[in-house]
Amino acid sequence: MACQAPDPPEPPETETTAGQNPESAAQLDHPLPQAPVQGIDIETYAAHVAMLASDEFEGRAPGTRGERLTLNYLVGEFAALGLAPGYGDSYLQPVPMVEQFAEQRSSMRMSQGDESFELTYPEQMIIGTRRPGTELHGVEDAELVFVGYGIVAPEYDWDDYAGLDVEGKTVVMLVNDPGFATGDPDLFNGRAMTYYGRWTYKYEEAARQGAAAALIVHDTEPASYGWDVVINSWSGAQFELGGDSPDRLLALEGWITLDAAKGLFERADLDFAAEQARAAQPGFSYVSLDTKLSAEVRNRVREGISYNVLAIIPGSERRDEVVVYMGHWDHLGRNMAIPGSAGIYNGAIDNASGTAALLEIARLHQEAGQPERSVLFLAVTLEEYGLLGSRYYVNNPVFPAAQTVAAINMDAMTLIGPTDDVVVVGYGSSELEHILARAVEQQGRQMVPEPTPEAGYYYRSDHFNFARAGIPALYAKGGVEHREHGRAYGMERAREYREVQYHQPADVFNPEWDYRGVAEDLELLYIVGRKLADGDAWPNWFPGNEFRSARDMQRP
């Protein structure tokens, strides 16, 4: 769970951070390694992105022909670079998965007194279920209850379920958390989303409370994406890890549009804006919407195996200690209802760009010679379906968490050209930022927090599973301060990606991309990893970080 973040670190000079091991600090302050003279091979990097994002790979959905092509490509490239298999004598770690596809999805049938009405898919709502099996799951005449943000957070003295028995009921919740809504820096994390603001948490908490169903009100600004992203992400197959007991066993979970929510509140003689404001204040209490819901979903279920790809450069001195680079290879596949390439979600930026980065940084490490510690290159599956591939690896690691020095994540690289800023998602988290800050300064750039912490990106990519396990994890990339065209240009490109390309068929390879910036970013990430791989420091989380206690238990 997220706590108030510590103050961001200053770039290190001679002083150490409070609570940091002085010996470790001294090791982190040693001179930085240099990238191989030839540096990043942009032509090769671009060719990797183009291939992985091609129509031939059909959007790289797990369990499809696109997965087979992706795995063959990655294994072939790692082997050609001379990297050893990272999972015993294989490059492939099997990840058991259960695919659930809603082949039958009803409308939401609402009743209020003698009046009946419907919310329809996909214009007003979308529902699904994570319950196992192929039988019909749903609710019948389940009372709708508004529970604010649906948060139970003792450390913030916050309980939206206080005094409420939700058994048999459907809870209706707002997206994000009260800190975002109010902008109050002393409430949760202010504008920066906490884990309590993530939709995954809200469903999990509703299930823990015993609700029958849970609905989240979609609102573009606090969600950080539009309704089309919800539909694209929820209309296709959903996945769980095979053998796992899902955290969300609600009969139904889903989303409703903001307009649909306003209509429900109005029918109940409630002012949505007033209730929304009340939900962001301490002491909020639930309210019934005086409406009953009936709806059903039937899943088609298919069990299968997807794969993480693992390649390794064994260490020369301490091969049982490892630095991990990772990126997810999967994307959303294709919409078979749309003929031809128009229905393919190619995922060029998300995340052919990060997968290609994994290959290019592997090449740099191989050309630099054998490191003292092992370096593992981990291309994970099922990120788009709940960070499942990275979760499976962390639960079934090749190297235990206590022997994993750090994890460096590459997801949706910045392809707009050179930027003067380097954005750290989760800025102010760990001592890895000391190394990064020195490398950034060496490039004449500046390290900055993410511009939209309210979007909760820290909880939306694979490094989060490593962080939850206590392993210091870094997620950094080029920002928006374009060196030649300025900040407005960078912000517009970022907006365009969020609104036009993210989880859309428009995320395709662009031969006009400017790779100068990503070349600098990859060099930074190479330097951070090589510094750790050729040393014996054990960086930790900064004091006050929510993951530090787990690390301290691993390495007291």
N, C-alpha and C positions, 0 to 999 in steps of 0.2 A: 504494500500500500504506500502511496506517496505522502511524504511529509513536506514541510516547508523547506525549500532548497536552501543550501548554504550560499553565502556570498560567492560570486564567481572569483576564481583565482587570478592573481596577477601573474604575468609571465615571469618565470623564475629567474632570479639573478643569483644571489648567494644565500638567501634566507630559505628556510624550509617552512612548510605549512604546519600549523599546530597539529599535533597528534600524528605527524608523519614520522616514520622511522628515519633517524638521521643518516644511517648507513645507506638505506634505500635512496634517500634524497641525494646523497653524494653520488651514487651510481647513476641516477637519472640526470645529474648535471654533467656527466662526462661528455666529451665532444660527440656531436652527432655523426652518424655514418653518412656517407655520400652515396647517391644513386649511381649505378654503373654509368660510365662515360656517355654511352649512346643514349641513355635515358629512355623515356617512354616511346615505344614504337606506335605512333598514332595510326599509321596505315593498317597495321595488324589489329590494333584495338577496334578501329572502325569496321574492319572486315568481320570481326567476331560479332559486333552488335548487329550488323546487317544480316548475317547468317541466322543468328538466334531469333531475330525479329522478322524473318522472312515469312511469306505466306506458306511456304513449304512446312514450316514448323507448327502451323495451325494454332498459334496462341499458347503453346506449351502447357496445356492443361494436364494435370496429373491423371495417369491411367489411360492416356490416349496415345495415338500414333505420334503426336507432337512430343510427348514425354520420351518415347523410344528414340526419336531422332535427337532430342536434346542430350539424353544420356550418352548416346553413341558419340556425339560431337565432343562433349566435355571430356569423356574418358580418352578419346583419341588425342585431344589437344594436350591434356595433362601427361599422357604417356609420351607424346612426341617431345615434350619439354624435358623429359627424363625424370619426372616426379614419380615416386613410388606409390603403390596403392595404399590408401590410408585406413582401410577397414580389413585388417588381416591381409590376405592375399588378393583382396578385391578392392576396386575403387567404389563399389556400390554398397551402401548400408540400406537394407530393406526397411521400409517404414510401413507397417500395416495400417490400412486406412479403410474406413467405411464411407462409401459414397451414398448420400441421401438426395433424392430428387423428388420434388413435390409434383407428382403426376396428377394429383387431384387437390385443388385449392378452392375452397368456397369463397363467396363474398362474406363480408361481416354483416350479419343480420342483427339489427339493433331494435330493441323495443323499449318504449318509454310510456308507461300507462297503456292506453289503447292505441297509441301511435306506433307504427313500424316503419323502418327505413333501412337502407343498406349503404355500406361503403364498399366500393368496387376496386378490384385489382386491374391494372396497376395505377389507375389515376389517383386513387385516394389512400390505398393501403397495400401492404404486402405482409403475409404471414407464413410461418413455417413451423416445424417442430424438430427437435433434436432427439426425441424419444426413439429408442430402437424399435425395429420391427416394421412390418408393412400394413398393420391394421390402421383403421381410421382413428386419428387423435383429434381432440377438439374440446370445446366447452359448450354447454347448453344453459342459456339464461344466467350467465355469470355476471354478477354485478360489477360495473366499472367504478373504480375508486382512484381518484387522483392522489398520488403520493409524492408530489413535488419532484425532486430529483432522484428519488428512490435510493437514498444513501443512508447507510448506517456507519458512522465514523466516530468511534469513541474518543479518539485523540482530538477531534474537533468539537466534542460534545454535541454531536449531530445525529438525530435518529428520525428519519422521515416516516418510519413505521411505528413510532411510539403509540402504544395503546390500540393498535389495529390487529385484528385477526383476519388474515387475508385468505384463509383456506376457502377454496371454491370461488374466489374472486379473481377479476382481471385488474391488474394495476396499470395505471397510465402515468408515464413519467416524462420529464423533460430531459433533453440531451445536454451534455456537459455538466458543469457543477456551479454552485452558487458564487464561487469566486469570479468566474467568467461573467456571470450575469450582472454582478454589482461592480466589478472592477476594483473592489476593496482588496488591497494587498494583504490585509490581515485576515481575510476570509479564505480558507483553503489556501491555494497558491495564487490568489489574485486571478489575473487573466490567464495564467498558465494552467492548462488542464492538469488535474491530478488523475490517478487511476480511477477514482470514484466517478469521473466524468465520462469514462469510456463505456460504450454501449454494452460491451461484453460483461463488465462488472455489474451493470444494472440488471441484466437477465440473471446472472449468477445469484445476486442478492435476492431478487424476487423469488427464485427457486428455494433459496435457504429459508425465506420467510414462509414458504408454503403456498404461494399463489398458484392458481391454476393456469394463468396466462399473464403475459406482460406486453404492453405496447409502449413504444417510445415515440414521442412527438418529434417529427423531423423539422428542423429549422436550419436553414443553410449556414448562417453565420456561426452559431455555436457548434454545429456539426463539422464545419469546414469543408463540406461538399454538398452538392445539390441532390435533389430527389432522384435524378437519373442514375447517380452512383449507387444509391440504395437499391434501385430496381435491378441494375446490371449485376450487382454483387449478390443479390438474394434470389434472382429468378432462376439461375442455373443450379447445378449440383452443389451441395454443401458436404463438408467432410468432417469426420472425427477420426481420431486415432483408434485403430482396432485394438480391442482388449481393454481400452480405457473406459472408465465410467464417466460420462460427460458431467460437467459441472452444472449444466443447464438441462433439467429434465422437466421443464414446463410443458404442459399439453400444447400450448401455442406461444410463440413469441413473434413479434413483428413490429412494424412501423406504421404510423399514420401521418398524413401530410399536416402541415400547420393549419391549412384552411379547414380540413376535416375536423381537427381538434377544436378549432374555434366554434365550429358548428355544434359539436357535442356539448361544449360548455354553454353555448347560448341556449340550446334546448333545455338544459338543466337550470336555466336562470342564473348562470354564473358568468362573470366577466373574465374572459381568459387572461387578458393583460393584468388584471388585478390579482388573479390567482397565481400567475407567473411571478409577479413581484413578491407576493407573500411567500412563495416557495423558496425564495432566495434569502429569507430572513431567518435568523435563529428562532426556534420555537414554533416553526411551521407545524400545522396539524393537518392530517388528511381530510379529504372531503369526498362524499359520494357524488357521482355524476347522475344518479337516479336513472341509470340506463342499464339494460341487460344485453349481453352479447352472446350470440350463438355462431359458431364457425367451426370448420373442420379442415384437416389436411391429411392426405394419405401419401406416404413416401414410397417410391421405388428404391430398394436398397441393393447395393452391390458391394461386396467385400473384395478388397484387392490389395495390391502392394505397390507403393510408389518407392522412390529411392532418393536418398541423399547421396551426393557424390563427394568422396573424400580422397584427396591426394596429399602427399606429405614429403617434406624434405627432412630426413632424420637429423637430429642434432649430433654434433661431433663430440661434445663434452657432457651434456645433460639432456640426453634424448628422451628422458621420462618427463621433462618439462616442456610445455608447448605454448606457442603463440598461435592464435586462431584468426585467420581471415575468413569472412563469410559473406555470402550474398545469396538471395533466393533465385532459382532458375525458373520457377513456375509463373504462369499468368492465367488468364481467365478462359483460354481456349477460343471456341467459336460458337456463335449463335446459329444453329442449323436452320432456323426459320428464315434466315437472310441468305440468299444465294451468293456464291462467289466470295471474293475477298472482302466485301463490304461487311460481312458478319464475323470477320476474324479480329480478335483482340490481340494484336501482335505484341503489345507490351515492350516497345522498343526502349523507352526510358525506364519503365517499370516492368522487368528489371533486367532486360538484355544488357543495359548499360553497366549494371553492377556485376553481372556474371562475367562480362567481358573484362571488367576491371580485375576480377579474381584471377583470370588467366594471365593478364598482363603483369600483375604484381608477382605472380608465381614465376614468370619468366625472369623478372628482375632479381628475385632472390636466388634462383638457380644460377644465373650468370654471375652473381656476386660470390659464389662459392658456398660451401657448407657452413651453416650457422652453428653456433655453440648449442643452442636449444633447438628443438624440433619446431618446424613451422607447418601447420595444418591448413589446407585450403578446403573449405567446406561450402559446397553449393547445395542449398537445402530446398526441399520441396514443400508444397502446401502452405507457403506463407500467406497467400491470398485467401486462405480458408481458415485462418486463425493461428498463424505462426506455428503450425503443427510439426513441420519437419525439424525446425530448430528445437522445439520442445522435446521431440522424440530423441534427438541427439543428446540434449542436456540430461535427459532421464536415462539414456543408455550410451554414455560417452566412451570414446576410445581412450581419452585421458580424463581422469577424475577432476572435479572442479578444483580441488586443492592443488593440483599440478598444472592447472591452466593459468598461465601468467596473465593473459588478457585476451579479449575478443575485439576485432575491428570489423565493423559492418559496412557494407557498400550496397546502397539501395537507392535507385533513381538518381544517378549522377547528374551533375549540372553540365549541360551541353550548350551553353549560350556564349561561350568564349571566356576570356580571362576576367576574373573578378578580384578586387582588392580585399574582399572579405572572405573568410572561411567560417562557415556556420557550424557550430557544434550543437547538435540536438541533445538536450539535457545538459546544457552548459553549467559548469560548476559542480560536476559530479565526482570526478576521480582524478588521481595524479597522472593519468595518461595525458591530461591536458597540459601538464608541464612540458612534456616532450613535444607535443604538437605545437605549443606556443612558441618554442624555440625554433622549430622547423618553419613555422609560418613567418616568424620575424626574419629568418634567413632569406625567405623569398620576398621580403619587403611588403608583406601583407598583414592583415590584422585578424585576430580570432574574435568572433562575436557570437552572442546567443542567437538562437533561431528567431526569425522575425515574427513568427506566429506560434508562440508556445501554447496558445489556447487550442490549437488543432490537435494536441496530444500525440505528436509524432513519436515521442519517446516510447509510447506504449503500443506503437503500431508497426514495428519492424522487429526483425529476428534477434537483435542484440538484447531485447527486453528479457527473453528467456535466460540468457546468460547472466544478465544483471540480477534477476530474481534468484539465481543460484549462487550469488555472491561474487561472480567473476567480473572484475572491472571491464567495462565495455565502452567502446568509442564509436560514435556515429557522426562523422563530419564530412563536409563537402563544400564546394564553392557556393558563394552566396548570391547577392543581387547588385553589389556595387561594381557594375561593369567598368572595366578600366578605361574604355574608350567612349562608351555611349552613356555612362552615368547610371545612377540608381533607378531613375524612372524606367529606363529601358529594361533593367533587370527585374524590376517589380512587375512590369507588364508581361514579360516572358513567364514569370512564376504564376501570375494570374491566368495566363493562357493555358499553362499546363494543368492547373487545378480545375479550370472550368471547361476546357475543351478536350483535353487529352487524357486526364487521369481516369483510368478504368473505362476508357472509351475506345472504339475502333480507330479513332484518330491518333492514338499513340503508336505511330509508325516511324520507321527509319527515315531520316531526312539527310540526303547527301549534302545539303548545304550547312549542316551543323559545323560550328567552330570548335575544334577540339583543343585549342590552346589552353583553355582553363582546366579541363579535365586532366590534361597531362600534368599540370602543376599539382592538382589535387591528388593524383595517384602517386606522384613522387613524395608528397607529404606522408601519405599512409604507408608507403614503403619504408620511409625513414623511421616512423614511429615503431613499426613492427620489427625492423632490423635492429634498432636500438635495443629493444627488449630481447630479441633472439640472440644477440651477441653479448649480452650482459647477464647479470645474475640478480638484478633488482626485482622486487615483488611490489609493484604499485598497488595502492589501496584506494578505496573510496575516500573522499574527503570526510572529515568529522561532521556528523549530523545527517549524512546521507542514509536513506532508508535501507540500503543494501550493505552498509559497512559491517553490521553485527554478524551477518552471515559469513563475510570474508574473515573477520577476526576469529570466528570459531574454526574456520578451515585452517587458517595459518595464524595461530595465536602468537 
